[in-house]
């Protein structure tokens, strides 16, 4: 371990100190000192799913939509996506019970508790969400204000599903640069407020709107990233994170806030009155379901590129956690993998879509936390995280390696 790393470690014995510069055994670093490291580790994980699980028969009670046409569409979508349970931050009458920032904070506190430290021990917070509770300020500011702790660097990653790994990428990069010894990352989503019947009354709501209405649900997942492994139990070393957009080749697929799949001046929700935007259905989340097969093909090509350049070794890939919105999308991906990479065993794939639902940017962290907590991983194994995003076609991947507890006095 380099001397500057030792200066910021918990000390040879570990002790009970939580703060990286407050422990008596480790004197504070000189002003301007930096941590020199090239590695980052996930050492704490947490998730939060609001309320009791809601089965397919209980969705209408939360979101509304009891008419025969809506019921028929709902059944059709639920039969295809394979989701059996999900969570909503809504009570039995469909009224909100929590804010998105509250979901995020509860997942963050679970990750801190899992590591055994407090918010004051962290110097960076990176958040991801599709829609925060307010337009301004940024989601990270609202989450930090509710979480507490000391001064922090903040990042609000916006987008859709892949923004969770974008936030992780930023945190890992700052740890590797030596700017911070610890960083928190959270993906959090609360779309249910915009999925209720009142948002759909009086507007045209075809399959592009109903597809997401009966697909999305609420939840948050968080990880703690550090410059060294956990001192007494396994950690997840972050080997690399990759995020690529191909939006230059595609119109918008998943959208809200504009009329169609192309934004023109004067035709977004900010260009018209709120009532007119509501009447034109601009605030409804929509998705062009006809191009999801194309999204799957793009994702496969991105995966193959990772294999071709040597970032993924299929022969030694032990686990794949892939976020997908529907089992139909999973089946497209599996068929493509079997055609092009016959040696890849799809039994290695883990998903909790059926029991946790599609929680957007939070999904990959919620799945990772469950897989970790249930003992799915062992030291020496590798884990690939994969997140396709249909917003305007982007893809995020992260490669992790399970490492054994840090040995006293060993090099890291």
Steps between C-alpha positions, in 0.01 A plus 500: 500500500638844409585737784226743402249216507612400848458859609129477418435143613321393813826398659663160535251373753191656341354605837158653548572831330275591208654825373792478259659813647355490852655182635765548768703217349508675162601867517328739259672543165682825432297770325481426129616139539348250258437129516704318238309196384386333181237272647148538633292251698131467583496432873140569597165442327145599584154515347157626592164398357202697634188338638388142471543309174212558258389209280347534155147503635580787736643745247172661402423581864820708516511651151134493390374397158210261557330538163488195269738642236766593755454164672557314172816699421631452854458123485667485161806693622527313829486164325791606278730667753495220758486732802302345784578738789608863528500785752335842496544799730121533491240403755193285433321804356784594268625793707879555524664390825863599437718719283756367255775660707373309805529170314856592404599592855363176642701296250811709575462450873462126443832501308669703775367262766618205294852646506476616862571869439298824498435773245764724659764252383417557132621785277306437178141419407401402145129458432297374204131533427267547206286764670572666831237642731564860392627675187770690689734442682669183381407161643838456671455828689158393625628157602805646676282746688286216633790257558717743691870440564781740426601698192487283188565514131167440325401361164146469363503255209187541291367272231316174536618151596870536414540810717557271801824364355591850377489612864709198601753585227541852635547382857749230404699750292532743791608221734765388250623855453550522875261790548288315754549187713129412500200580282133410510300413190122464480244436229147586604168510318144596592304498171172384656379856558492558125345160425172562682171522309465876552796553268329302223146639519400686186812426293594253230680214673594224262739211549797739510365644826344191656814292444691696764199561719471130583875444489664751734505505879678668792822422684860599571835324511834629627866402528797635693827524306841514673868511405575177686312173566289433804734398784307195619274366224499472119462804278421566135795647311384728219720400207344738249182686403400577140212717381423570134218683322388441142242779511651649185347208309151497658197709576372511856345174622406558866386854562297754696466874457453522121245416235673229298836335459673816377534818704433824308518853635157598625379142541624397846327532835694818576366674189130471582285549806487227761133428431563475126802272556286280723218487245744405224632214715852641523540392861425135427799266472494338158708237325513396136470124554554424132875566527578293811625214284745743343612604849574137581708464183700813583561370852631171367741682270628707791551183705683330214729800471594466865585135431697586186720759673566268794309679775268202543633144503196282437687191620553655844179700535321360803196726537303738281251744651309653212228759544213456260146628509323186385559130461434548130812718481693236695393231254619710205837545670532130583417397145763735364761381748438136416546574130816703535661377823392137545749447785326756725282320754190713562449321833763742630254786456324641807195723499237585759268673253214261580503578875635857516364648179665745263644784706700672226836638613462321835443155350863399453591595858192331646592181313866525603408547867270196498754280321770609747284464810377153405854364459498457125863617459827350626856644512676477167180507294419767243176694454382693195235769545311589181242775454339583166313831495221565251482878553695566183702180496795486739671212676696474823716214627714443808735212580554397862722243668424355843807540721572340837525711817803724522776331701674698768822637362434364150540704186170614336 
